[in-house]
Amino acid sequence: MTRTAIITGSTSGIGLGIAEAFAAQGMNIMLNGFGDADEIEATRAELDSKADGTVAYHGADMTKPDEIADLVAQTEKQFGAVDVLVNNAGIQYVGPIEEFPLEKWDAIIAINMSSAFHTIRAALPGMKARKWGRIINVASAHGLVASPYKSAYVTAKHGVVGLTKTVALEAAEHGVTCNAVCPGYVLTPLVEGQIPDTAKARGITEEEVKRDVLLAAQPTKEFVTVEQLGALCTFLATDAAASMTGTALPVDGGWVAH
């Protein structure tokens, strides 16, 4: 049986890496994310050409619950089911809390945290009915520990870890697992985009941000790779991971071991 996965925020970065890992396992994939329409179609077509399953795209805005519901509904209509849901969509803003723009707070909470609630709410009934499902929330090491200047992001990711535990308990007797993956720093467009803001906030150079801020917390002194995250998510989506639920799994080079 071919499984079907929705991966939010999967037109680049971590989400795309997970999509590539799932496609390599023969899954059907529903991509989602913002970006240039032609570039997204090129990404979809390239992934589809490599996959045994079918790769489609839905442009749901993760701040809009009705569009999120349509993402799930259309995936179920096209493929018959949503077997695996990966909540990965995220944005970032770096700044002191007293200067933090209200609209940035609202957007980060909506996309990084509330969207996961809306996708799970829409997809879980079908999973329960089929007695099988895998929900994977891409949280962050910042879902377990905090850093300065990231009040909204840290709040949202801690919320995602809490949501993960609650969903795991509610779904435990229905063949559905829910886990959070908590990456350290991955050199994605999202991380690269926050380096200049962090440099400005701290009054240091961008290279110093990489060395002394981003990788300072990771004992390995290496960025986490999207391939490593894809491999973990692939395992969590298998029958072998049936007894793993309600967990927050760090993939952070030892960051939270401090």
Number of C-alpha atoms within 10 A of each C-alpha: 5 13 19 26 27 28 26 32 25 27 24 20 18 26 26 25 20 25 29 21 22 26 23 15 15 17 23 26 29 27 26 26 23 17 11 10 10 9 11 20 14 12 19 20 16 12 21 18 12 14 20 15 20 20 23 19 21 19 19 21 19 27 19 14 18 12 17 24 17 16 26 23 16 16 22 16 11 12 18 13 20 28 25 28 26 27 27 28 25 24 17 18 20 21 18 12 14 7 8 16 12 10 8 16 19 12 19 24 21 21 22 29 29 20 25 27 17 20 24 24 14 19 24 22 13 16 24 16 11 14 13 19 30 26 30 24 29 29 32 26 25 21 24 16 12 15 11 11 20 19 18 24 27 25 18 24 28 21 17 27 26 17 21 26 18 14 21 21 14 12 21 17 11 16 17 25 30 31 27 29 24 23 25 25 23 20 18 15 11 16 16 13 13 16 20 17 17 23 18 14 13 13 11 14 13 18 13 15 21 20 13 12 18 21 21 15 19 20 14 13 15 17 18 19 19 21 15 16 21 20 14 16 24 18 12 24 23 12 12 9 13 17 12 12 23 21 17 23 18 20 20 25 19 15 20 16 10 7
